[in-house]
């Protein structure tokens, strides 16, 4: 009880301090010009200083315009160092629903932010026995034309953002409100050469301007984006007559608005509201990968659904932000409410039917509501050395109702293990943090940080961090960091009423008839993230090289130890729970070099993975290439014409080597690695007038396509050659 009181007091005291600072009267005396000049030697916050680390990359609006994405910004983010697209495990389940994976830690350890505010809609999607969700993630709620920039933070640079950022953070920054009327309208189409691959088109607009000059302004953007699903037979039939599904289609409808009220010279109040809808176009994926047309239990339902919308996610988001600039520092207060409605056809939650749609009707809706409050102050001061102190606090509450996935089968399966309303889940995280950016000398900057999180079920976590920048001479800079990152158990893992069952094939080796139950006593996952490297800047050259290592502890996995036996429906089941596995290791190196001649710029990066291993099983954490090389060449041929060439080489992708479940032990694993392959693309942009421009291009120029194939661990489709074009009018 004493500890709880202390924790509550700590959180409330920091929150109170933030509120007091924000509303404090400006009673401080004016500082003289000399003092102002002295303080300007360090004006950036700890957050901004950390964003200058080697584990940070930035994508600009110009980058997205010159190399446009077809549907999802993850297509561009994957070109950053340390980034790939994968599933959340190395099983290959849901292989074509790939999401952003930073440094091999898996998509569930990548935190997506929009304007610094977390987006967590994927948490409304059922979490599978092997750690997969039937989701595209949260990287497609903002259309590309509405984005000002994207920050990609890896390793120690990301740890400050709390739960879910162990791998990294992707912060999507939308275009700012303007004090003059500006806008744009864009149309885009992507047409694959192979008629069996899904085509895309999108239409979007962006508008901003004043309502009351210098006082009240607005911004509004909207987007309609549709990608068709691949043909049902794109991957052909396997030797046994079964087939693997291609890529699902998706239809996006998004609209968002912002009002910005300049209260006075020191304060601005912003209200954000957005509504989004994402619906799929089913391609036959039943999670366990293989769709057998001859199987009477699967074929009638799955065949009837090809090309139909089987799941729809609706996201409503509202936020109120107050920013203040005072004589003593800056403050920001955020209140945010998100509601996600996940409407789906019912699917199996046990054995070989897990993830398999089992009905053509009666869609059910799960509802996730998230309430978040954040308060932060940045206070510059001079105590021996110029410094900026950041203090903040955060409160996040999740309320989740899932009426379909917490009831497996007729007659109340699992009542022998739990009682009450199993559909209700919740969690709360209260956090406080302090950071200090110290300018120790003209050549040395040091950032120290400490974050405290208290989760309503998994308890306390302390996350210290240290980042240092040391300039060496005129051209070299040494940069390094170490931080403890953290992830709380998800709602399904903590819920004792969320039960998954299998009659044997999905059990751990040596067991039959298993049921997996949620566990309220799980510890949070943690990782000690380390990074060190050098940067070189001179004339046209900007180059860097860094080594990183993440020592992963308490990763949450499905249990392999029987806790008890229960009789359910006359069948004896071995009861397992989600558990913490002792250790895992991710290690690698990243390098980049940019050459900028003005009209021509050439950016290259390479990532090489040294280790990715779950120490419990010996298998990798996710399926990623052993190396990735990205190269982008931009050439402004004239004031009107530009050309862009992009090339990516993916190294060998090693599959799992060790069986983990009974079915794998019986049938064995396909041990053949996916061979290295490369993708190239080229496009040209032309400005017809100051306001009107167009672009045409070819992706996968040499048609290096890959088809999903279970026999060689090719777990996803890599689409072939496609042609795209866009027209844009802006004013």
Buried (B, 14 or more C-beta within 10 A) or exposed (E): EEEEEEBEEBBEEBBEBBBEBBEBEEEEEEEEEEEEEEBEEBEBBBBEBBBBBBBBBBBEBEBBBBBBBBBBBBBBBBBBBBBBBBBBBBBBBBBBBBBBBBBBBBBBBBBBBBBBBBBBBBBBBBBBBBBBBBBBBBBBBBBBBBBEBBBBBBBBBBBBBBBBBBBBBBBBBBBEBBBEEBBBBBBBBBEBBBEEBBBBBBBBBBBBBBEEEEEBBBBBBBBBBBBBBBBBEBBEEBEEEBBBBBBBBBBBBBBBBBBBBBEEEBBBBBBBBBBBBBBBBBBBBBBBBBBBBEBEEBEEBBEEBBBEBBBBBBBBBBBBBBBBEBEBBBBBBBBBEBBBBBBBBBBBBBBBBBBBBBEEEEBBBBBBBBBBBBBBBBBBBEEEBBBBBBBBBBBBBBBBBBBBBBBBBEEEBBEBBBEEEBBBBBBBBBBBBBBBBBBBEEEBBBBBBBBBBBBBBBBEBEBEBEBBBBBEEEEEBBBBBBBBBBBBBBBBBBBBBBBBBBBBBBBBEEBEBBBBBBBBEBBBBBBBBBBBBBBBBEEEEBBBBBBBBBBBBBBBBBBBEBEEEBEBEEEEBBBBBBBBBEEBBBBBBBBBBBBBEEEBBBBBBBBBBEBBBBEBBEBBBBBBBBBBBBBBBBBBEEEEEBBBBBBBBBBEBBBBEEBBBBBBBEEEBBEEBBEBBEBBBBBBBBBEEEEEBBBEBBBBBBEBBBBBBBEBBBBBBBBBBBBBBBBBBBE
